[in-house]
């Protein structure tokens, strides 16, 4: 997605810009039909771009949310390879889909991509606006052989799966609802899964519900990051290529924080043989609260940054909050949040295999709410002008502050 975002913004803006100047001042259009990108940074064009991007992002997240459970059932019936291969078709047209398996590995990979994506897009789009799209299609095609290297699903010779293998199951896979029940319709299978989710959430302690609320709030708040490219370009009249290089610097901070600083810090704080669940959980809650406070400060800094020199340090402060998932996801293993299952770990009624999937659904709901909200606030802010440009980031800071209050209600004693 980081490879597509910059050229996609520029492509839509160029079309809107051409339509705008053909009706207002055709003399600014060059003989080859091009228009200086700096001339496109006017309110009418930026508002139209914000509306279009908001609708596109909302539709995309809606598709993810609606299809998550049905696709998990189809993956059980047809196999993971078929569904992942099918999943590449729309990605060739547009974007990349991320799954919630092995969060540590996925976070590292995502930040490497976030580091390389904007810089690669910025450098290639200066040669040709279409080059990042062709490069993205090529990279997606390379994913096809990787998919077919995955182990097949449902092979009778595999026998009973181990608990570790269960983590590789399709999202929201439930041993209670395996594909041998394929006589059920897709609708009934989806309804059964939703009932399973509801039962798990209501049977867990209040701490689990509070943690899910915090996941939704932070996911909603982080929807503002999708606006950063347009925010930098529209408010400070930077080209999209220049904005991409700046965002690569933010990704460097994220990557350094998660791969070196945080691990070193946690290692230095560890006391072998003296740590209990309670002390570890208290530390995770404390560090998560610090990350939320930093996110509040970063979002407020971005919101009030009237000049680019004020924005840059605010972006880096905001990037420091990216360590939050390390601590919040670690809390999912806390007995005070998710009590250990008393029965056999391979028991079909064991809810632990569903926890991460439920978290991802909740985060998707937050993104689904955040995408149209942030776009609407951005468009409204452009119309008002001044400090109102930062309206999406004021709202993000508010969501982070509410999440801090929610965290105070989590008791891990």
N, C-alpha and C positions, 0 to 999 in steps of 0.2 A: 504493500500500500504506500509506503514512503517513497517508492520510486515513481508511482503514478500521480501522487497528490499535487506536486508542483506543476508539471506540464498540464494536468487536467484543469487546474485553476486558470492557468494562462490561456489554455485553449478556449475555455468558456468565456473568459474575459475578452479575448481577442474578437470573438464573434459578437459579443455584446457591444464592444467598443466600435466595431465597424458599423453596426446598425445605428448606434447613437450618433456618430459623426456624419453618416450619410443623410440623416434627417436634420442635423443642426449646423454643421460646418464641413461640407464636403471638401473644401480646399485643404484641409489637414490630412486628407488621405493621399498617400504616395501613389505614383503611377502604377506600381505593382500591387496596389491594394492594401499595403501594410500601413500601420499607424504606430508612431512612437509609443512604447509601453507607458512612459510617464504621463502621456496625455490621457491614458485610460483610468487614471486614479481619481475619478470624479465620483461624487456621491451617488448619482443615479446608476452608474455602471456597477459600483461596489455593492449597492443595495440589491440589485438584480442578481449579481453573482452570489451574494449571501443567501438569498431566497432559494436559488437553484441548488446550491451546495447543501443547504439545510434539508431540502426535500430529498435529495439523493441519499444523504447520510441516513435520514430517517427510514427511507424505504429499504436501505441495505440492512440496517440493524433489525428492522421489522422482519425481513426475510430470515435472518439468522434466528431470531426468537421463535418465529412460527414453525420453522422447519427443523429445529434442533431435535425435538422428540420424535417426529415421524422419521427423520433420517436415521436416528438410532435404531428404530425398529427395522427399517429397511436394511441397515447394515447387518443386523442379526440374520435377516432372511437371505440377502444376496451376497453378503460378505463385505468386509471393509474395503477391499481393493476396488470393487465395483463402485461403491459410493464415493470413495476418494477420487477415483478417475472421473466420475460424473461431476464431482465438485470442481474439477479444473476447468470445465467448460465456461461457466460464467466468469471465472478468474481470468481467463484469456481475454475476455471482454473488458474486465475492469479491475477487481480488487482481490486481496488475499484474505483467507479465513483462518483464524487461529483457534486451536483447541486447548482445553485445560487438562493436559496430562504432563506430569513431571514439571511442576511449575518452575522449579529452579532452572532446569535446562531451557525451558521455553523463554523465561525472562532474559537469560543471557543471550540467547539467539536473537530475540526481538530487539534488544538494545544494540547488538552488532548491526542488525539490519537498519535500525533507526539511525545509527551512526553513519553507515555507508549510503543509505538510500537518498537522503536529501542532497548530499554532496555529489553523488553520481548523477542524480537527476539534474542538478544545477549545471554541472559541466557538460552533460550531453545535450540538454535543451538549448544551450547557446549555439550548438552546431546545427541542430534541427529539432523543432518542437516535437516531431513525431518519433525521434530516436529513443527516448525513454520508454515509449509504449512498445516499440518493436523489441527493445531489450527485455522488457517485462514479459512479453509473450515468449521469447526465447527461454527465459529462466523458468517460466511455468511449464514449458514443454520438457525441460530437463527433469521436472518433478515426476513425470510419468514413469520412467524406469525405476525411480526410487520407490514409488508406490507399489510396483509389482515385485519389489524385493521384500515387502512386508510378508509375514507369515499369513497363510490362509486362515480363515475363521470357520469354525464348525467342522473341522476334520475329525472324524470319529476316532482316528488313531491317536489323537492327542490326549485322550483320556480326560480325567478330571483336572481342572486347572488349579494351580496354586494361588494363594492370595496375591502374590506379586503379579501373576499373569492376569488376575482380575482387574488390575489397574490399567491394562491395555484394552479393556473392553470398550465398545462404543459408548459415547456419551449417554448417560442415563440408562445404561444397560442394567437390567434387573434379572437375576436368576429366576425370580418368580414369574417373569413374563418372557421367557425365552421363545425362540422362534418355533418351537414345537406347537405353540399356540397360534400358529399362523392361520388357523381356521377363523380366528377373530378378524374383524375388519381393522383397518388402520386406525379408524376413529376410536374404536373400543380399546385398542392397544394403547393409544395415546391417552385416553381417559384413565386407564389403569395406572399408567405411569404418573400422571398428575395426582391421582389419589395416593400413590406411594409417597410422592414428595410431600404432600400435605400431612400424611401420617407421621413421617419422619420429623418434620418441622415442629408439629404440635407435641410430639412425644419427648422432645429435647428440652433442656433447661432454658430459662429465660435468657441466660447469657448467650445462647446460640442465636436466639431471635435478635437480640441487640447487635450481635456481630454481623448478622445478615443485613440489618438496617444500615450499619456503618458501611458495609460493602456497597449497598445501593447508593448511598449518599456520595461516597468517594468516586464511584463510577460516574454518577451524574456530574459531579464537579469536574472530573477529568475530561469530560466531553469538550471542555474549552480548548484542549490541545489541538483538536481538529481545526480550530479557527486561527491558530497561531500564524500560519502562512499568510492567510488573507488579512489578518489583523496587522501584521508587520507591513505588508505591502500597501494596504489601504490607509492606515493611520500615518505611516511615516514616508509614504510614497517611494518605497523601495521596489525594485524589480523582484519578481518571484525567484529568479536565480540567486540574487543576493540574499534573500530571505532564507533560501535553502541552505546556504553556507552557514548562516547564523544558527539555524536549528541543528546543524551538524555539531556545532560547538556545544549546544545544550545536551546532545546525545553523548558527547564525550564525557561530560560530567556524570550523566546517568551511569554509563558503562564503568567508569573509574570507581564510582561510589559502590556499585553492586559487586564488582569483581575484586576489588582490593581493599578499599577503606572499611566497608562494613564487615567483611570477614575478619580483617585484622583486628578491628575493634571488638567484635564478639569473642574472638580467640583470647584477646588480652583480658577480657572480663570474666572468662570462664574459670571456675575453680573446681578441678577434677575431684570427684568424690564428695563434694559438699553441696552440689546442686540438687534440688528437689523439683518436682513438678510445680509446686507453688512459687518458688523463687524464679524459675524460668518463665512462668506465665506472667508474674508481676513485671519482670523485666520486659517481656514482649509488649505488655500493655503500656508500660512507661515509654518505651522507644517508639511505639506506634503513635502515642500522643505527641511526642516531640516531632515526629514526621508531619503530623497533621498541623501543628503550630507553624512549622516551617512552610508548609503548603499555603496556609492562610497568609503569611507574610509575603510569600512569593506572588500569590494571586493578586493581593492588594497592590504590590509594587508594580505589577504589569498593568493593572487597571489605571493607576494614576500617572504612569510614565508618559509625560507629554513629549519627551524627546527620546531619540534612539539611545543616547548615552545613559539615560535613566532605565531604559528597558533591559539593556544587556545584563547588568548585575541582578535585576529582578528575575530574569529568565534563569540564571544560574542558581539563585536561591530557590526558585520553584523546582528546579531539577533535583535539589537535595531531598525533596519529599518523595522522590521515586522509590526510596527504600521501604516505604510503607507496606507493600505486599509481603515483604519478607517476614514481618512481624505479625501481620494480621492472619496470613495463611498458616503460620506456625501455631497460632492459637487454636486452629481447628483440631490439633492433636491434644489439646488440654483436656483433662478429665472434667474440669469445671465447665467446659464448653460442650464437648461431645463425650459423654461418659462411655468408657469402653464396653463393648458388647460382651455380655456374660457367657454367651454360648460359644460354639465352634466358629472360628474365623471364616470357615468356608460355608457356614449355614446360609441358605438363601435369604433368610430374614435379617441378616446382618446389615444394618443401615450404613456402615462405614463406607461401603463401596459407592454410596450415592452422595456423600457429603460434598465433595469437590464439584460434582455436577450441579448440585443445587446452588452452590456459590456462583458458578458461572452463569446460571440462569438469572440469578438475582442481579449480578453485574450487568447482564445484557438488558434487563429491565431498566436499570439506571441509565445505561447508554441510550436506550430507546426514549426515555424521558428527556435526556440531556441534549440529544441531537437537534430536535426542533426548537427547544427552549433557547439554547445558545445562539442558534441562527436567528431566531426572532429578536433576541436582545441585541445582537450585533446590527441587524438591519435598523432597529429602533434607535440604537446609539448613533449610527451614521446620520440619521435624520435630525437628531438633536444637536450633535456635535460636541466639541469640548471634552470635558471629563466623561461624558456619557459614552464615548467610544469604548470605555472600559467596563460597560455594564455586564457583559458576560463574566468577566473576572471578579467583579464585585459579588455576583451571585455565586460563583464558585467558592470564593472565600467564605461566604455565608454557609454554604453546604458543608465545608470543612469544619467550620465552627460548630455547627449542629452535630457533626460526627464526633467532635471532641466531647461534647455534652453526653452523647450516647455512650461513648467509651467509659465515661465516669460511672455509668451504671453497671458495668461489667465487674462482677465480683469473682476473683479467682483464688480466694482464700481456701 
